[in-house]
Amino acid sequence: MSKRDYYEVLGVAKNASEAELKKAYRRLAMKHHPDRNPDNKESENKFKEAKEAYETLTDPQKRAAYDQFGHAGVDSSMGGGAGYAGGGASFSDIFSDIFGGGFGGAGGGGPQRYRGADLRYNLNLSLEDAVNGTTVKIRVPTMVKCEPCKGTGAKPGTSPETCTTCAGHGQVRMQQGFFSVQQTCPDCHGTGQRIKDPCTSCHGQGRVQENKTLSVKVPAGVDNGDRIRLSGEGEAGEHGGPPGDLYVQMSIKPHEIFERQDNNLICEVPIDMVTATLGGEIDVPTLTGRVKLKIPAGSQGGKVFRLRGKGVKPVRGGPVGDLLCAIAVEIPVKLTSKQEDLLRQFGDSLKGNGKHSPKTASWLGGVKKFFDDMKF
């Protein structure tokens, strides 16, 4: 009887990739494997057919010969080794391949090693240090490898023994019907080893807790919530596993003068009534020193002046932000009798002339119109 086309057997196109071939073969193998279909000759034949097609099409030389000459181009090179009886994979092997090694024979794998936990450290910074950058020393409580036992957990001079339950593999196979399920060894908990004489320093854990001092370089421009990753500075791994990472998270303390908004700094600048009225120059602070700010005559409270380039340089690059100075006109308090008289005389001189108080005149006009339009 003539053989079916290999591409038709797997249900793929002739330009199918190796990944597509593998996926198609897995599906057919799961469906027709003899372990799942005992005493079913038809399923066994379909499994052999799928396996033969898969092995041919995933071999570049055989696939090229098959594409050019069909079955005649590969029959002589294949011999009789493509059938199920000739060393085909067991159902548990296929199952393990599909699900990434969670199932399979006890001979696969070995003692389980666990990566250490990641740690987070909250670093409080002043605004100046966040904007300009700094280097700080931090002390982090963490689990580190026990030096007396070198992380083995066994008393110095001794070694952990191989677990007799799992033969050192860390996993045991459990048969459940036609499924062969692999799970963590209940005696050694996946380590593959038993410690007869525990280390007195770590009590067999292989790790001890201590405070670790680290130097952290903080780049200029960091902001609240930014994180710096220190690779390998987290907790030591268990049973020889790799260490975790340390994440240093920035927290910027409130500043007495400045408030940060993205890459800009905001500063409220109080000025006296005379300067706001007549204009002048005042000193304003920046993070790099004092600068002169020119106040135009007639400046109203709340007016914002922008000093370009006096803000924050972004940590990820880009233009430097600005310093925004918001004017707050300060009203004099605790006046003397003479000052009060002078101020009343000045106020009387302004009455009846709306040009001196344009906002007041506009507001009073709006109020008058509001009441005129009301119907009682």
C-alpha positions, 0 to 999 in steps of 0.5 A, spaced: 500 500 500 502 506 498 504 511 503 500 518 504 504 524 503 508 526 509 505 533 509 498 531 509 499 526 515 501 532 519 496 536 516 501 542 514 503 546 508 509 544 504 513 551 507 511 549 514 516 551 519 520 546 524 515 549 529 509 548 525 511 541 524 513 540 531 506 543 534 502 538 529 506 532 531 505 533 538 498 534 537 497 527 533 502 523 538 498 525 544 492 523 540 494 516 537 500 514 542 499 507 544 500 508 551 493 512 551 490 507 546 492 500 548 490 494 543 488 499 538 492 497 532 489 503 528 492 508 533 498 505 533 499 505 525 497 513 525 502 514 531 508 510 527 506 514 520 506 521 524 513 519 527 516 517 520 513 524 517 516 528 523 523 525 523 523 526 515 521 533 515 525 535 521 531 533 518 534 538 512 537 533 508 531 528 508 526 533 507 530 536 501 530 529 498 523 528 500 521 534 496 524 532 490 523 525 489 518 523 494 518 517 498 523 514 493 528 519 495 528 517 503 526 510 503 533 507 503 536 512 508 530 511 513 531 503 514 526 500 519 528 505 525 522 510 524 517 505 527 514 506 534 518 499 536 524 502 534 525 507 539 519 511 539 518 516 545 514 514 551 507 518 552 510 521 558 516 524 554 512 527 549 507 530 555 514 533 558 516 536 552 509 539 551 509 542 558 516 544 559 519 538 563 514 538 568 512 531 567 517 525 565 522 520 567 525 520 574 532 520 570 530 527 568 533 533 572 536 533 578 536 537 585 532 543 584 536 550 585 531 556 587 533 563 585 534 568 591 528 573 592 528 580 590 529 585 595 526 593 595 530 598 599 526 605 599 531 611 599 530 617 601 533 623 598 533 631 598 531 634 592 538 637 591 541 630 591 535 627 586 536 633 581 544 633 581 545 626 583 549 623 588 552 616 591 550 614 598 551 608 602 546 603 604 545 597 609 540 592 607 538 586 611 538 580 607 540 572 606 547 571 604 551 564 603 553 561 609 561 562 609 562 556 614 559 551 610 559 554 603 552 554 602 551 547 603 548 547 609 552 541 612 557 541 618 564 543 615 568 537 614 562 533 611 557 533 605 550 532 604 548 525 602 544 523 596 536 522 598 535 515 597 527 516 596 529 520 589 536 518 588 538 525 588 534 527 582 529 532 587 523 529 584 519 522 584 514 519 579 507 517 580 503 513 576 496 515 575 493 511 570 496 512 563 499 519 566 506 518 569 506 525 573 513 527 576 513 531 583 517 534 588 520 529 592 517 529 599 523 527 603 528 532 601 523 537 598 526 538 591 533 538 593 536 531 592 540 531 598 539 530 605 543 533 611 545 528 616 550 533 620 547 540 619 552 546 620 551 550 626 551 557 623 546 556 619 542 550 622 542 546 615 539 552 611 545 554 607 544 561 608 544 566 614 541 573 615 546 579 615 546 587 614 550 588 607 553 595 606 552 597 598 554 603 595 549 606 590 550 611 585 544 615 584 544 619 577 542 626 576 534 627 575 531 621 578 524 622 581 519 619 586 518 612 584 524 611 580 528 605 581 535 602 580 536 595 579 543 592 583 543 585 579 545 579 584 545 584 590 538 580 593 537 574 597 542 568 596 539 563 592 537 556 596 541 550 594 546 553 590 541 557 586 543 564 583 542 570 588 536 575 586 536 582 585 536 589 589 531 594 587 533 601 590 526 605 589 527 613 590 523 617 595 524 625 594 523 629 601 519 635 601 523 641 600 522 648 604 522 652 597 521 648 591 516 644 588 518 639 583 513 638 577 515 633 572 522 637 570 520 644 572 521 647 579 516 651 582 517 657 587 513 662 590 516 669 591 513 674 596 514 681 594 512 687 597 507 692 595 511 697 592 516 693 588 509 690 585 507 697 583 513 700 581 517 694 579 524 693 581 529 687 581 529 681 586 534 676 588 530 669 587 534 662 589 535 656 584 538 650 586 545 652 583 545 659 586 541 666 586 539 670 580 536 676 579 529 677 577 526 683 574 519 685 576 515 689 571 511 695 574 504 693 576 505 686 576 499 682 580 499 677 585 499 670 582 503 672 575 508 667 573 515 668 571 519 663 567 527 662 568 529 657 563 534 652 564 534 652 571 529 646 573 531 639 572 535 635 567 531 629 565 535 622 568 533 619 561 536 625 557 532 631 554 532 638 555 533 641 562 526 644 565 525 651 567 524 654 574 517 657 575 517 663 580 510 665 582 509 672 585 505 673 591 504 680 593 505 681 601 500 686 604 504 690 610 502 689 617 502 692 624 503 699 621 504 705 625 499 711 625 503 715 620 503 709 615 496 708 616 494 716 614 499 716 608 496 709 606 489 712 607 491 718 603 494 714 597 487 710 597 483 716 597 487 719 591 486 712 587 478 713 588 474 714 582 479 712 577 478 705 574 485 705 570 489 704 577 485 698 578 483 695 572 481 688 575 477 691 580 473 696 575 472 690 571 469 685 577 464 691 579 462 692 572 460 685 572 457 685 579 452 691 577 450 687 571 448 681 574 444 684 579 441 689 574 439 682 570 436 679 576 428 679 577 425 679 583 
